[in-house]
Amino acid sequence: MAGEAWWTADEVARHLRVSRMTVYRWAKSGKLPVYRIGRLRRYRPHDVEALAFPETALAHARPLNAEALAAMQALREDMQRRLGPGVLTEDSVEIKRRMREEQERKAARHASS
């Protein structure tokens, strides 16, 4: 990240043609990664582009180095040990669908009570 430009919320808002509050809401929800430097909040242009154009984000992503890949593999193995075999092999779309269905069931139960 050395030498990389960091944007303010105003710059992100201008770039995406949204309000500054929208940028803050996206950061708070985790939709847009925010980096804090003391009291300042900064955003990486790559993250902004990934939010705006998710289908092309992977095409421009930087390759991971061997250390990062090893750390990710160790994390995955640890999660598989904790969660059990086969849990992490499900498609993320399927997982999101299941989560949405569970939320709908909870909302329906709550509405009927």
N, CA, C and O atoms as CSV, one atom per row, in Angstrom:
chain,resi,resn,atom,element,x,y,z
A,1,MET,N,N,0.805,-1.185,0.000
A,1,MET,CA,C,0.000,0.000,0.000
A,1,MET,C,C,0.853,1.255,0.000
A,1,MET,O,O,0.327,2.366,-0.073
A,2,ALA,N,N,2.142,1.089,0.080
A,2,ALA,CA,C,3.021,2.249,0.075
A,2,ALA,C,C,2.916,2.952,-1.265
A,2,ALA,O,O,2.908,2.309,-2.315
A,3,GLY,N,N,2.837,4.266,-1.226
A,3,GLY,CA,C,2.745,5.043,-2.443
A,3,GLY,C,C,1.356,5.081,-3.044
A,3,GLY,O,O,1.142,5.734,-4.066
A,4,GLU,N,N,0.418,4.400,-2.435
A,4,GLU,CA,C,-0.940,4.359,-2.942
A,4,GLU,C,C,-1.715,5.585,-2.457
A,4,GLU,O,O,-1.526,6.037,-1.328
A,5,ALA,N,N,-2.575,6.114,-3.304
A,5,ALA,CA,C,-3.392,7.265,-2.928
A,5,ALA,C,C,-4.483,6.830,-1.958
A,5,ALA,O,O,-5.008,5.720,-2.054
A,6,TRP,N,N,-4.812,7.700,-1.040
A,6,TRP,CA,C,-5.899,7.464,-0.092
A,6,TRP,C,C,-6.921,8.555,-0.315
A,6,TRP,O,O,-6.561,9.727,-0.426
A,7,TRP,N,N,-8.195,8.189,-0.382
A,7,TRP,CA,C,-9.242,9.162,-0.633
A,7,TRP,C,C,-9.995,9.505,0.645
A,7,TRP,O,O,-10.105,8.688,1.560
A,8,THR,N,N,-10.508,10.725,0.688
A,8,THR,CA,C,-11.385,11.129,1.783
A,8,THR,C,C,-12.816,10.709,1.419
A,8,THR,O,O,-13.086,10.293,0.293
A,9,ALA,N,N,-13.721,10.827,2.389
A,9,ALA,CA,C,-15.129,10.507,2.122
A,9,ALA,C,C,-15.694,11.431,1.044
A,9,ALA,O,O,-16.495,11.002,0.214
A,10,ASP,N,N,-15.281,12.686,1.057
A,10,ASP,CA,C,-15.748,13.625,0.031
A,10,ASP,C,C,-15.296,13.202,-1.365
A,10,ASP,O,O,-16.063,13.280,-2.325
A,11,GLU,N,N,-14.053,12.755,-1.468
A,11,GLU,CA,C,-13.542,12.315,-2.770
A,11,GLU,C,C,-14.266,11.068,-3.260
A,11,GLU,O,O,-14.590,10.953,-4.442
A,12,VAL,N,N,-14.518,10.136,-2.345
A,12,VAL,CA,C,-15.265,8.929,-2.704
A,12,VAL,C,C,-16.669,9.314,-3.160
A,12,VAL,O,O,-17.158,8.818,-4.174
A,13,ALA,N,N,-17.310,10.200,-2.404
A,13,ALA,CA,C,-18.670,10.628,-2.737
A,13,ALA,C,C,-18.720,11.290,-4.116
A,13,ALA,O,O,-19.619,11.010,-4.909
A,14,ARG,N,N,-17.761,12.160,-4.397
A,14,ARG,CA,C,-17.723,12.805,-5.716
A,14,ARG,C,C,-17.513,11.777,-6.814
A,14,ARG,O,O,-18.164,11.833,-7.857
A,15,HIS,N,N,-16.602,10.838,-6.581
A,15,HIS,CA,C,-16.289,9.824,-7.588
A,15,HIS,C,C,-17.507,8.955,-7.904
A,15,HIS,O,O,-17.760,8.635,-9.065
A,16,LEU,N,N,-18.261,8.574,-6.868
A,16,LEU,CA,C,-19.409,7.683,-7.055
A,16,LEU,C,C,-20.732,8.430,-7.220
A,16,LEU,O,O,-21.776,7.825,-7.462
A,17,ARG,N,N,-20.668,9.771,-7.083
A,17,ARG,CA,C,-21.855,10.623,-7.201
A,17,ARG,C,C,-22.934,10.220,-6.192
A,17,ARG,O,O,-24.100,10.020,-6.532
A,18,VAL,N,N,-22.493,10.111,-4.944
A,18,VAL,CA,C,-23.388,9.852,-3.819
A,18,VAL,C,C,-23.071,10.872,-2.730
A,18,VAL,O,O,-22.117,11.642,-2.848
A,19,SER,N,N,-23.869,10.871,-1.682
A,19,SER,CA,C,-23.598,11.805,-0.592
A,19,SER,C,C,-22.485,11.275,0.310
A,19,SER,O,O,-22.180,10.082,0.307
A,20,ARG,N,N,-21.895,12.167,1.066
A,20,ARG,CA,C,-20.860,11.779,2.024
A,20,ARG,C,C,-21.445,10.838,3.082
A,20,ARG,O,O,-20.774,9.910,3.533
A,21,MET,N,N,-22.696,11.083,3.473
A,21,MET,CA,C,-23.344,10.217,4.460
A,21,MET,C,C,-23.488,8.793,3.939
A,21,MET,O,O,-23.370,7.839,4.709
A,22,THR,N,N,-23.741,8.638,2.645
A,22,THR,CA,C,-23.818,7.300,2.053
A,22,THR,C,C,-22.480,6.593,2.189
A,22,THR,O,O,-22.431,5.406,2.510
A,23,VAL,N,N,-21.407,7.309,1.949
A,23,VAL,CA,C,-20.068,6.731,2.100
A,23,VAL,C,C,-19.858,6.286,3.549
A,23,VAL,O,O,-19.357,5.188,3.793
A,24,TYR,N,N,-20.237,7.131,4.506
A,24,TYR,CA,C,-20.100,6.765,5.920
A,24,TYR,C,C,-20.947,5.543,6.274
A,24,TYR,O,O,-20.508,4.675,7.028
A,25,ARG,N,N,-22.166,5.479,5.726
A,25,ARG,CA,C,-23.024,4.319,6.001
A,25,ARG,C,C,-22.422,3.038,5.425
A,25,ARG,O,O,-22.443,1.993,6.074
A,26,TRP,N,N,-21.885,3.121,4.201
A,26,TRP,CA,C,-21.246,1.953,3.602
A,26,TRP,C,C,-20.062,1.498,4.442
A,26,TRP,O,O,-19.849,0.299,4.621
A,27,ALA,N,N,-19.297,2.443,4.953
A,27,ALA,CA,C,-18.133,2.098,5.782
A,27,ALA,C,C,-18.595,1.450,7.090
A,27,ALA,O,O,-18.021,0.456,7.534
A,28,LYS,N,N,-19.626,2.017,7.694
A,28,LYS,CA,C,-20.121,1.479,8.967
A,28,LYS,C,C,-20.677,0.071,8.796
A,28,LYS,O,O,-20.510,-0.771,9.678
A,29,SER,N,N,-21.333,-0.194,7.672
A,29,SER,CA,C,-21.922,-1.509,7.431
A,29,SER,C,C,-20.887,-2.541,6.966
A,29,SER,O,O,-21.172,-3.739,6.930
A,30,GLY,N,N,-19.689,-2.070,6.612
A,30,GLY,CA,C,-18.662,-2.985,6.133
A,30,GLY,C,C,-18.664,-3.161,4.628
A,30,GLY,O,O,-17.841,-3.900,4.088
A,31,LYS,N,N,-19.572,-2.494,3.951
A,31,LYS,CA,C,-19.654,-2.593,2.496
A,31,LYS,C,C,-18.437,-1.960,1.820
A,31,LYS,O,O,-18.002,-2.402,0.757
A,32,LEU,N,N,-17.897,-0.922,2.452
A,32,LEU,CA,C,-16.711,-0.226,1.938
A,32,LEU,C,C,-15.664,-0.191,3.046
A,32,LEU,O,O,-15.892,0.436,4.081
A,33,PRO,N,N,-14.528,-0.847,2.854
A,33,PRO,CA,C,-13.495,-0.821,3.897
A,33,PRO,C,C,-13.004,0.599,4.165
A,33,PRO,O,O,-12.767,1.374,3.238
A,34,VAL,N,N,-12.857,0.920,5.430
A,34,VAL,CA,C,-12.366,2.233,5.840
A,34,VAL,C,C,-11.120,2.023,6.692
A,34,VAL,O,O,-11.050,1.088,7.490
A,35,TYR,N,N,-10.157,2.887,6.516
A,35,TYR,CA,C,-8.907,2.805,7.266
A,35,TYR,C,C,-8.806,4.056,8.118
A,35,TYR,O,O,-8.909,5.173,7.610
A,36,ARG,N,N,-8.609,3.870,9.390
A,36,ARG,CA,C,-8.510,5.000,10.305
A,36,ARG,C,C,-7.047,5.314,10.579
A,36,ARG,O,O,-6.241,4.432,10.875
A,37,ILE,N,N,-6.738,6.580,10.473
A,37,ILE,CA,C,-5.401,7.077,10.781
A,37,ILE,C,C,-5.621,8.172,11.820
A,37,ILE,O,O,-5.876,9.327,11.478
A,38,GLY,N,N,-5.518,7.796,13.077
A,38,GLY,CA,C,-5.888,8.730,14.135
A,38,GLY,C,C,-7.378,8.981,14.066
A,38,GLY,O,O,-8.173,8.043,14.128
A,39,ARG,N,N,-7.761,10.226,13.941
A,39,ARG,CA,C,-9.177,10.576,13.807
A,39,ARG,C,C,-9.625,10.630,12.351
A,39,ARG,O,O,-10.810,10.821,12.078
A,40,LEU,N,N,-8.703,10.467,11.425
A,40,LEU,CA,C,-9.028,10.563,10.003
A,40,LEU,C,C,-9.516,9.220,9.468
A,40,LEU,O,O,-9.078,8.160,9.914
A,41,ARG,N,N,-10.424,9.287,8.515
A,41,ARG,CA,C,-10.890,8.096,7.806
A,41,ARG,C,C,-10.443,8.220,6.359
A,41,ARG,O,O,-10.625,9.258,5.723
A,42,ARG,N,N,-9.861,7.157,5.856
A,42,ARG,CA,C,-9.405,7.170,4.464
A,42,ARG,C,C,-9.860,5.892,3.776
A,42,ARG,O,O,-10.084,4.864,4.415
A,43,TYR,N,N,-9.991,5.982,2.448
A,43,TYR,CA,C,-10.498,4.892,1.632
A,43,TYR,C,C,-9.528,4.647,0.489
A,43,TYR,O,O,-8.963,5.585,-0.074
A,44,ARG,N,N,-9.341,3.373,0.152
A,44,ARG,CA,C,-8.465,3.042,-0.974
A,44,ARG,C,C,-9.261,3.084,-2.270
A,44,ARG,O,O,-10.374,2.561,-2.323
A,45,PRO,N,N,-8.713,3.696,-3.315
A,45,PRO,CA,C,-9.414,3.736,-4.606
A,45,PRO,C,C,-9.788,2.340,-5.111
A,45,PRO,O,O,-10.843,2.162,-5.720
A,46,HIS,N,N,-8.928,1.355,-4.860
A,46,HIS,CA,C,-9.235,-0.012,-5.300
A,46,HIS,C,C,-10.518,-0.516,-4.639
A,46,HIS,O,O,-11.340,-1.157,-5.294
A,47,ASP,N,N,-10.694,-0.235,-3.356
A,47,ASP,CA,C,-11.898,-0.660,-2.640
A,47,ASP,C,C,-13.139,0.042,-3.174
A,47,ASP,O,O,-14.211,-0.554,-3.268
A,48,VAL,N,N,-12.980,1.317,-3.523
A,48,VAL,CA,C,-14.097,2.087,-4.070
A,48,VAL,C,C,-14.511,1.500,-5.419
A,48,VAL,O,O,-15.699,1.326,-5.690
A,49,GLU,N,N,-13.534,1.200,-6.252
A,49,GLU,CA,C,-13.825,0.611,-7.564
A,49,GLU,C,C,-14.450,-0.770,-7.420
A,49,GLU,O,O,-15.344,-1.128,-8.186
A,50,ALA,N,N,-13.987,-1.549,-6.443
A,50,ALA,CA,C,-14.556,-2.879,-6.215
A,50,ALA,C,C,-16.013,-2.777,-5.791
A,50,ALA,O,O,-16.823,-3.635,-6.144
A,51,LEU,N,N,-16.352,-1.743,-5.041
A,51,LEU,CA,C,-17.737,-1.522,-4.638
A,51,LEU,C,C,-18.578,-1.108,-5.844
A,51,LEU,O,O,-19.696,-1.591,-6.022
A,52,ALA,N,N,-18.043,-0.225,-6.660
A,52,ALA,CA,C,-18.792,0.290,-7.805
A,52,ALA,C,C,-18.908,-0.736,-8.931
A,52,ALA,O,O,-19.942,-0.818,-9.595
A,53,PHE,N,N,-17.857,-1.512,-9.145
A,53,PHE,CA,C,-17.823,-2.475,-10.245
A,53,PHE,C,C,-17.337,-3.831,-9.746
A,53,PHE,O,O,-16.213,-4.227,-10.055
A,54,PRO,N,N,-18.162,-4.557,-8.975
A,54,PRO,CA,C,-17.704,-5.810,-8.371
A,54,PRO,C,C,-17.297,-6.862,-9.395
A,54,PRO,O,O,-16.452,-7.708,-9.103
A,55,GLU,N,N,-17.883,-6.827,-10.587
A,55,GLU,CA,C,-17.559,-7.848,-11.584
A,55,GLU,C,C,-16.152,-7.687,-12.145
A,55,GLU,O,O,-15.588,-8.650,-12.664
A,56,THR,N,N,-15.572,-6.493,-12.052
A,56,THR,CA,C,-14.221,-6.294,-12.575
A,56,THR,C,C,-13.184,-6.184,-11.467
A,56,THR,O,O,-11.993,-6.048,-11.747
A,57,ALA,N,N,-13.620,-6.242,-10.217
A,57,ALA,CA,C,-12.685,-6.056,-9.108
A,57,ALA,C,C,-11.597,-7.117,-9.100
A,57,ALA,O,O,-10.433,-6.810,-8.840
A,58,LEU,N,N,-11.959,-8.353,-9.380
A,58,LEU,CA,C,-10.955,-9.422,-9.355
A,58,LEU,C,C,-9.955,-9.287,-10.491
A,58,LEU,O,O,-8.799,-9.688,-10.350
A,59,ALA,N,N,-10.383,-8.730,-11.607
A,59,ALA,CA,C,-9.471,-8.565,-12.735
A,59,ALA,C,C,-8.337,-7.608,-12.404
A,59,ALA,O,O,-7.242,-7.727,-12.953
A,60,HIS,N,N,-8.595,-6.650,-11.499
A,60,HIS,CA,C,-7.592,-5.646,-11.153
A,60,HIS,C,C,-6.944,-5.894,-9.795
A,60,HIS,O,O,-6.094,-5.118,-9.357
A,61,ALA,N,N,-7.340,-6.960,-9.140
A,61,ALA,CA,C,-6.789,-7.241,-7.811
A,61,ALA,C,C,-5.322,-7.633,-7.922
A,61,ALA,O,O,-4.899,-8.294,-8.870
A,62,ARG,N,N,-4.575,-7.209,-6.938
A,62,ARG,CA,C,-3.164,-7.573,-6.911
A,62,ARG,C,C,-3.016,-9.017,-6.446
A,62,ARG,O,O,-3.763,-9.457,-5.572
A,63,PRO,N,N,-2.070,-9.762,-7.010
A,63,PRO,CA,C,-1.885,-11.138,-6.559
A,63,PRO,C,C,-1.372,-11.175,-5.123
A,63,PRO,O,O,-0.634,-10.288,-4.694
A,64,LEU,N,N,-1.766,-12.201,-4.393
A,64,LEU,CA,C,-1.307,-12.358,-3.014
A,64,LEU,C,C,0.094,-12.952,-3.005
A,64,LEU,O,O,0.446,-13.760,-3.865
A,65,ASN,N,N,0.874,-12.548,-2.039
A,65,ASN,CA,C,2.204,-13.123,-1.919
A,65,ASN,C,C,2.102,-14.464,-1.204
A,65,ASN,O,O,1.045,-14.814,-0.680
A,66,ALA,N,N,3.187,-15.203,-1.183
A,66,ALA,CA,C,3.192,-16.556,-0.604
A,66,ALA,C,C,2.835,-16.528,0.880
A,66,ALA,O,O,2.160,-17.436,1.366
A,67,GLU,N,N,3.271,-15.515,1.596
A,67,GLU,CA,C,2.986,-15.421,3.029
A,67,GLU,C,C,1.487,-15.234,3.271
A,67,GLU,O,O,0.917,-15.857,4.167
A,68,ALA,N,N,0.856,-14.379,2.477
A,68,ALA,CA,C,-0.584,-14.148,2.621
A,68,ALA,C,C,-1.371,-15.407,2.264
A,68,ALA,O,O,-2.344,-15.745,2.938
A,69,LEU,N,N,-0.953,-16.097,1.209
A,69,LEU,CA,C,-1.632,-17.333,0.819
A,69,LEU,C,C,-1.518,-18.392,1.912
A,69,LEU,O,O,-2.483,-19.100,2.200
A,70,ALA,N,N,-0.335,-18.497,2.519
A,70,ALA,CA,C,-0.133,-19.466,3.594
A,70,ALA,C,C,-0.996,-19.122,4.807
A,70,ALA,O,O,-1.557,-20.014,5.443
A,71,ALA,N,N,-1.105,-17.838,5.128
A,71,ALA,CA,C,-1.934,-17.411,6.255
A,71,ALA,C,C,-3.403,-17.708,5.984
A,71,ALA,O,O,-4.118,-18.153,6.882
A,72,MET,N,N,-3.861,-17.468,4.756
A,72,MET,CA,C,-5.242,-17.758,4.403
A,72,MET,C,C,-5.526,-19.255,4.484
A,72,MET,O,O,-6.585,-19.660,4.965
A,73,GLN,N,N,-4.595,-20.072,4.019
A,73,GLN,CA,C,-4.772,-21.523,4.078
A,73,GLN,C,C,-4.815,-21.997,5.529
A,73,GLN,O,O,-5.628,-22.856,5.872
A,74,ALA,N,N,-3.958,-21.452,6.379
A,74,ALA,CA,C,-3.960,-21.821,7.798
A,74,ALA,C,C,-5.279,-21.437,8.450
A,74,ALA,O,O,-5.819,-22.200,9.251
A,75,LEU,N,N,-5.802,-20.267,8.116
A,75,LEU,CA,C,-7.079,-19.825,8.654
A,75,LEU,C,C,-8.198,-20.751,8.194
A,75,LEU,O,O,-9.056,-21.140,8.986
A,76,ARG,N,N,-8.186,-21.096,6.934
A,76,ARG,CA,C,-9.210,-22.009,6.390
A,76,ARG,C,C,-9.163,-23.360,7.096
A,76,ARG,O,O,-10.203,-23.908,7.461
A,77,GLU,N,N,-7.956,-23.898,7.289
A,77,GLU,CA,C,-7.821,-25.188,7.969
A,77,GLU,C,C,-8.307,-25.102,9.408
A,77,GLU,O,O,-8.956,-26.023,9.904
A,78,ASP,N,N,-7.994,-24.000,10.078
A,78,ASP,CA,C,-8.459,-23.810,11.457
A,78,ASP,C,C,-9.985,-23.743,11.503
A,78,ASP,O,O,-10.610,-24.336,12.382
A,79,MET,N,N,-10.575,-23.029,10.565
A,79,MET,CA,C,-12.036,-22.926,10.531
A,79,MET,C,C,-12.674,-24.283,10.237
A,79,MET,O,O,-13.709,-24.615,10.815
A,80,GLN,N,N,-12.072,-25.063,9.353
A,80,GLN,CA,C,-12.612,-26.385,9.051
A,80,GLN,C,C,-12.534,-27.293,10.277
A,80,GLN,O,O,-13.443,-28.085,10.525
A,81,ARG,N,N,-11.444,-27.177,11.044
A,81,ARG,CA,C,-11.321,-27.969,12.280
A,81,ARG,C,C,-12.426,-27.581,13.258
A,81,ARG,O,O,-13.037,-28.445,13.888
A,82,ARG,N,N,-12.679,-26.287,13.380
A,82,ARG,CA,C,-13.676,-25.810,14.343
A,82,ARG,C,C,-15.110,-26.081,13.891
A,82,ARG,O,O,-15.960,-26.441,14.705
A,83,LEU,N,N,-15.380,-25.911,12.603
A,83,LEU,CA,C,-16.751,-26.010,12.101
A,83,LEU,C,C,-17.121,-27.404,11.621
A,83,LEU,O,O,-18.303,-27.732,11.522
A,84,GLY,N,N,-16.140,-28.210,11.329
A,84,GLY,CA,C,-16.412,-29.548,10.814
A,84,GLY,C,C,-16.170,-29.616,9.321
A,84,GLY,O,O,-16.142,-28.592,8.638
A,85,PRO,N,N,-15.996,-30.826,8.819
A,85,PRO,CA,C,-15.683,-30.997,7.391
A,85,PRO,C,C,-16.868,-30.610,6.506
A,85,PRO,O,O,-18.027,-30.810,6.869
A,86,GLY,N,N,-16.553,-30.059,5.354
A,86,GLY,CA,C,-17.566,-29.749,4.362
A,86,GLY,C,C,-18.257,-28.411,4.527
A,86,GLY,O,O,-18.948,-27.970,3.609
A,87,VAL,N,N,-18.097,-27.750,5.660
A,87,VAL,CA,C,-18.816,-26.500,5.896
A,87,VAL,C,C,-18.330,-25.400,4.963
A,87,VAL,O,O,-19.134,-24.630,4.438
A,88,LEU,N,N,-17.037,-25.326,4.757
A,88,LEU,CA,C,-16.487,-24.237,3.945
A,88,LEU,C,C,-16.508,-24.522,2.449
A,88,LEU,O,O,-16.058,-23.690,1.661
A,89,THR,N,N,-17.016,-25.668,2.046
A,89,THR,CA,C,-17.020,-25.987,0.621
A,89,THR,C,C,-18.295,-25.534,-0.071
A,89,THR,O,O,-18.378,-25.579,-1.299
A,90,GLU,N,N,-19.297,-25.094,0.699
A,90,GLU,CA,C,-20.540,-24.636,0.086
A,90,GLU,C,C,-20.313,-23.345,-0.686
A,90,GLU,O,O,-19.470,-22.520,-0.332
A,91,ASP,N,N,-21.071,-23.200,-1.725
A,91,ASP,CA,C,-21.013,-21.996,-2.538
A,91,ASP,C,C,-21.535,-20.813,-1.725
A,91,ASP,O,O,-22.532,-20.941,-1.014
A,92,SER,N,N,-20.875,-19.678,-1.823
A,92,SER,CA,C,-21.284,-18.518,-1.038
A,92,SER,C,C,-22.695,-18.058,-1.399
A,92,SER,O,O,-23.398,-17.521,-0.543
A,93,VAL,N,N,-23.116,-18.252,-2.628
A,93,VAL,CA,C,-24.471,-17.886,-3.025
A,93,VAL,C,C,-25.474,-18.744,-2.263
A,93,VAL,O,O,-26.506,-18.243,-1.815
A,94,GLU,N,N,-25.181,-20.020,-2.117
A,94,GLU,CA,C,-26.056,-20.924,-1.371
A,94,GLU,C,C,-26.120,-20.521,0.104
A,94,GLU,O,O,-27.188,-20.548,0.714
A,95,ILE,N,N,-24.999,-20.157,0.657
A,95,ILE,CA,C,-24.959,-19.731,2.059
A,95,ILE,C,C,-25.793,-18.470,2.242
A,95,ILE,O,O,-26.571,-18.373,3.192
A,96,LYS,N,N,-25.636,-17.502,1.337
A,96,LYS,CA,C,-26.419,-16.264,1.430
A,96,LYS,C,C,-27.913,-16.560,1.300
A,96,LYS,O,O,-28.728,-15.966,2.005
A,97,ARG,N,N,-28.277,-17.487,0.390
A,97,ARG,CA,C,-29.686,-17.841,0.224
A,97,ARG,C,C,-30.236,-18.432,1.515
A,97,ARG,O,O,-31.335,-18.078,1.943
A,98,ARG,N,N,-29.476,-19.333,2.137
A,98,ARG,CA,C,-29.914,-19.939,3.392
A,98,ARG,C,C,-30.069,-18.896,4.501
A,98,ARG,O,O,-31.027,-18.940,5.273
A,99,MET,N,N,-29.126,-17.966,4.573
A,99,MET,CA,C,-29.207,-16.915,5.584
A,99,MET,C,C,-30.440,-16.040,5.374
A,99,MET,O,O,-31.121,-15.676,6.333
A,100,ARG,N,N,-30.723,-15.704,4.111
A,100,ARG,CA,C,-31.885,-14.880,3.791
A,100,ARG,C,C,-33.176,-15.621,4.164
A,100,ARG,O,O,-34.098,-15.026,4.720
A,101,GLU,N,N,-33.234,-16.920,3.854
A,101,GLU,CA,C,-34.415,-17.712,4.217
A,101,GLU,C,C,-34.601,-17.747,5.729
A,101,GLU,O,O,-35.722,-17.623,6.222
A,102,GLU,N,N,-33.516,-17.915,6.459
A,102,GLU,CA,C,-33.603,-17.951,7.925
A,102,GLU,C,C,-34.086,-16.605,8.463
A,102,GLU,O,O,-34.899,-16.566,9.386
A,103,GLN,N,N,-33.600,-15.513,7.902
A,103,GLN,CA,C,-34.057,-14.189,8.328
A,103,GLN,C,C,-35.530,-14.003,8.034
A,103,GLN,O,O,-36.256,-13.428,8.845
A,104,GLU,N,N,-35.984,-14.482,6.883
A,104,GLU,CA,C,-37.398,-14.372,6.532
A,104,GLU,C,C,-38.257,-15.193,7.487
A,104,GLU,O,O,-39.333,-14.747,7.887
A,105,ARG,N,N,-37.794,-16.395,7.860
A,105,ARG,CA,C,-38.532,-17.227,8.816
A,105,ARG,C,C,-38.634,-16.538,10.166
A,105,ARG,O,O,-39.696,-16.529,10.789
A,106,LYS,N,N,-37.519,-15.958,10.617
A,106,LYS,CA,C,-37.528,-15.246,11.897
A,106,LYS,C,C,-38.471,-14.050,11.853
A,106,LYS,O,O,-39.213,-13.803,12.805
A,107,ALA,N,N,-38.442,-13.311,10.753
A,107,ALA,CA,C,-39.313,-12.150,10.617
A,107,ALA,C,C,-40.777,-12.583,10.606
A,107,ALA,O,O,-41.623,-11.919,11.205
A,108,ALA,N,N,-41.080,-13.686,9.932
A,108,ALA,CA,C,-42.470,-14.183,9.878
A,108,ALA,C,C,-42.924,-14.630,11.277
A,108,ALA,O,O,-44.056,-14.361,11.676
A,109,ARG,N,N,-42.039,-15.313,12.019
A,109,ARG,CA,C,-42.378,-15.729,13.385
A,109,ARG,C,C,-42.599,-14.519,14.271
A,109,ARG,O,O,-43.529,-14.498,15.077
A,110,HIS,N,N,-41.764,-13.524,14.129
A,110,HIS,CA,C,-41.873,-12.316,14.937
A,110,HIS,C,C,-43.163,-11.561,14.613
A,110,HIS,O,O,-43.822,-11.039,15.513
A,111,ALA,N,N,-43.525,-11.502,13.319
A,111,ALA,CA,C,-44.723,-10.788,12.899
A,111,ALA,C,C,-45.991,-11.503,13.385
A,111,ALA,O,O,-46.997,-10.860,13.684
A,112,SER,N,N,-45.931,-12.828,13.459
A,112,SER,CA,C,-47.130,-13.570,13.869
A,112,SER,C,C,-47.318,-13.588,15.386
A,112,SER,O,O,-48.403,-13.912,15.868
A,113,SER,N,N,-46.280,-13.246,16.136
A,113,SER,CA,C,-46.406,-13.256,17.611
A,113,SER,C,C,-46.813,-11.929,18.183
A,113,SER,O,O,-46.953,-11.799,19.399
